[in-house]
Amino acid sequence: MKYLIILVSIMSSVANAGESICYGTTANGRLEGGVKLPSEGNNFVSYSASAEVLGRTYVHSEVREIILTAYKWLETEAPGKVYKYAETGFKEGGQLKPHKTHRNGLSADFMVPVTNNKGESVHLPTHFFNKLGYAIEFDSAGKYDVYEIDYEALAAHIVALHKAAIAKKLNLWRVIFDPKLQPYLMNTKYGQYLKKNIQFSNKRSWVRHDEHYHVDFEITCQP
């Protein structure tokens, strides 16, 4: 109960830019009144200023509140950890190439939180030469160059998103993350919570989802 009170308090401080209306599904839908995610916050940043200008960082208004509430909670739950969100969708939804989903404001990609060779929490580089981070390939243990996936921070973020959604009487539909790397998440202190509450896709999708994880939110949409 105490946690829910804190979440409701946080949510009341999150600016709401109007109610969005979603239609159809994440794979075949559209959005009305999409709202833009902020470029940065105390512990998070956008993956690309250019992508923002192109309008690729819009979501359903409820999803925006959930995402920002989760980041706020992580300031206390995971102090010193930094996060980076990636592709979300267009203001009016529709196809967001090359994604097969992201069409009705209920999908969001997040770059994996990482540590450097000094053990510091840093942002995974996202720029033109690595396709805004999507061309990065981690090895079977979650390492790439001087970076290593911070599984504790990643798990904490998924838990935060779920709790923020539940506090609004909503939910997460699924999380897509490389099945071969999922066991590392389950070995964190959040493992039991994830096993009990989060539906992970167990099939490898058309792209690996190792450098980012995809979250679909469960919100009722119009046909």
C-alpha positions in Angstrom: 0.0 0.0 0.0 2.8 2.4 0.9 4.4 1.7 -2.5 1.2 2.4 -4.3 0.7 5.7 -2.5 4.2 6.8 -3.5 3.6 5.8 -7.1 0.3 7.7 -7.2 2.1 10.8 -5.8 4.8 10.5 -8.4 2.2 10.1 -11.2 0.4 13.3 -10.1 3.5 15.2 -10.7 4.1 13.9 -14.2 2.8 16.3 -16.8 0.0 14.9 -18.9 -0.3 16.4 -22.4 -3.8 15.1 -23.0 -5.4 11.8 -23.4 -4.4 9.6 -26.4 -6.6 7.1 -28.2 -5.1 3.9 -29.6 -6.7 1.8 -32.3 -6.1 -1.8 -33.4 -3.0 -3.6 -32.4 0.7 -2.9 -32.1 1.2 -4.6 -35.4 -1.9 -3.1 -37.2 -3.1 0.1 -35.6 -2.8 3.8 -35.2 -2.8 6.5 -32.6 -4.6 9.8 -32.0 -3.0 12.4 -29.8 0.3 10.8 -29.2 2.7 12.6 -26.8 6.4 13.0 -27.1 8.8 11.6 -24.5 11.1 14.2 -23.0 14.7 14.3 -24.4 16.2 13.6 -21.0 15.6 13.4 -17.3 17.7 12.9 -14.1 18.6 9.4 -15.0 17.6 8.9 -18.7 18.2 10.3 -22.1 16.8 9.8 -25.6 18.7 7.7 -28.1 18.9 10.4 -30.8 18.1 14.1 -31.1 17.7 13.5 -34.9 15.2 10.8 -34.3 13.2 13.1 -32.0 13.1 15.7 -34.8 11.8 13.1 -37.2 9.0 12.4 -34.7 10.0 8.8 -33.7 9.6 9.2 -30.0 5.8 9.5 -29.5 3.7 7.2 -27.3 0.2 6.9 -25.9 -0.3 9.3 -23.0 -0.7 6.5 -20.5 2.5 4.9 -21.7 4.3 8.2 -21.3 3.2 8.4 -17.7 4.2 4.8 -16.9 7.7 5.3 -18.5 8.4 8.6 -16.6 7.0 7.2 -13.3 9.3 4.2 -13.7 12.4 6.4 -14.3 11.5 8.5 -11.2 11.2 5.4 -9.0 14.6 4.1 -10.3 16.3 7.3 -9.0 15.7 5.7 -5.6 15.7 2.0 -6.4 18.8 2.1 -8.6 20.7 5.3 -7.7 23.6 6.1 -10.0 22.2 4.0 -12.9 21.5 5.7 -16.2 19.0 4.6 -18.8 18.4 5.3 -22.5 15.1 4.9 -24.4 15.0 4.2 -28.1 12.3 3.9 -30.8 8.7 4.3 -29.8 6.4 5.6 -32.6 4.9 8.5 -34.5 2.4 11.0 -33.1 -0.4 9.5 -35.1 1.0 6.0 -35.1 1.3 3.9 -38.2 4.3 2.0 -39.6 7.6 2.9 -38.1 10.1 1.3 -40.4 11.8 -1.1 -40.0 9.7 -2.2 -37.1 6.8 -4.6 -37.5 5.0 -3.2 -34.4 5.2 0.3 -32.8 2.0 1.3 -34.7 -0.5 2.3 -32.0 1.5 4.0 -29.3 1.8 1.0 -27.0 5.3 -0.2 -27.9 8.7 1.2 -26.7 12.3 0.1 -27.2 14.9 0.7 -24.5 18.6 0.4 -25.0 20.2 -2.0 -22.5 21.8 -0.3 -19.5 25.5 -1.0 -19.5 28.6 -0.6 -17.4 32.1 0.3 -18.8 35.4 -1.4 -18.0 35.5 0.6 -14.8 32.2 -0.7 -13.6 30.5 2.7 -14.1 26.9 3.0 -15.3 27.1 4.6 -18.8 24.9 5.0 -21.8 25.4 2.6 -24.7 26.6 4.7 -27.7 23.9 5.4 -30.3 24.9 7.2 -33.4 24.7 7.1 -37.2 27.6 4.7 -37.6 26.0 1.9 -35.5 22.4 2.5 -36.7 21.5 4.4 -33.5 22.7 1.5 -31.5 20.6 -1.1 -33.2 23.6 -2.6 -35.1 25.5 -3.4 -31.9 25.9 -7.1 -31.2 26.6 -8.4 -27.6 28.2 -11.8 -27.1 26.6 -14.7 -25.3 27.5 -13.2 -21.9 26.3 -9.7 -22.7 29.6 -8.1 -23.5 30.5 -5.7 -26.4 33.7 -3.8 -26.7 34.3 -2.1 -23.3 30.6 -2.5 -22.4 28.7 -5.1 -20.4 25.0 -5.4 -20.0 24.0 -4.3 -16.5 21.4 -7.0 -15.8 20.5 -5.7 -12.3 19.7 -2.3 -13.8 17.8 -3.8 -16.7 15.7 -6.0 -14.4 15.0 -3.1 -12.1 13.7 -1.1 -15.0 11.3 -3.8 -16.2 10.0 -4.2 -12.6 9.6 -0.4 -12.3 7.6 -0.3 -15.6 5.4 -3.2 -14.4 4.7 -1.6 -11.0 4.0 1.8 -12.5 1.5 0.2 -14.9 -0.2 -1.8 -12.2 -0.6 1.3 -10.1 -2.6 2.7 -13.0 -4.7 -0.5 -13.2 -2.9 -1.3 -16.5 -0.2 -3.8 -17.3 2.6 -4.9 -19.6 1.6 -7.3 -22.3 5.1 -8.7 -23.1 8.8 -8.0 -23.0 11.0 -9.1 -25.9 14.7 -9.7 -25.0 17.1 -12.2 -26.4 16.0 -15.6 -25.0 19.7 -16.6 -24.6 20.3 -13.6 -22.4 17.2 -13.9 -20.3 18.7 -16.3 -17.7 21.0 -13.5 -16.6 18.0 -11.4 -15.8 16.5 -14.3 -13.8 19.7 -14.5 -11.7 19.3 -11.0 -10.4 17.6 -10.1 -7.2 14.5 -9.3 -9.2 14.4 -12.7 -10.9 11.5 -14.1 -8.9 9.4 -11.0 -9.5 10.1 -11.2 -13.2 9.2 -14.9 -13.4 5.9 -14.3 -11.6 4.8 -11.1 -13.3 6.4 -10.6 -16.7 5.6 -12.4 -19.9 8.8 -12.7 -21.8 8.8 -13.8 -25.5 10.7 -17.1 -25.6 11.1 -17.2 -29.3 13.8 -15.3 -31.1 12.2 -12.6 -33.1 13.3 -11.4 -36.6 16.0 -9.2 -34.9 18.0 -10.5 -31.9 17.0 -7.9 -29.3 20.3 -8.1 -27.4 21.2 -4.4 -27.6 17.7 -3.3 -26.7 14.6 -4.7 -25.2 11.1 -4.2 -26.5 8.1 -3.6 -24.2 4.5 -3.7 -25.3 2.0 -2.1 -22.9 -1.5 -3.5 -22.2 -4.0 -0.8 -22.7 -7.5 -1.2 -24.1 -7.8 0.2 -27.7 -10.6 1.0 -30.1 -11.1 -1.5 -32.9 
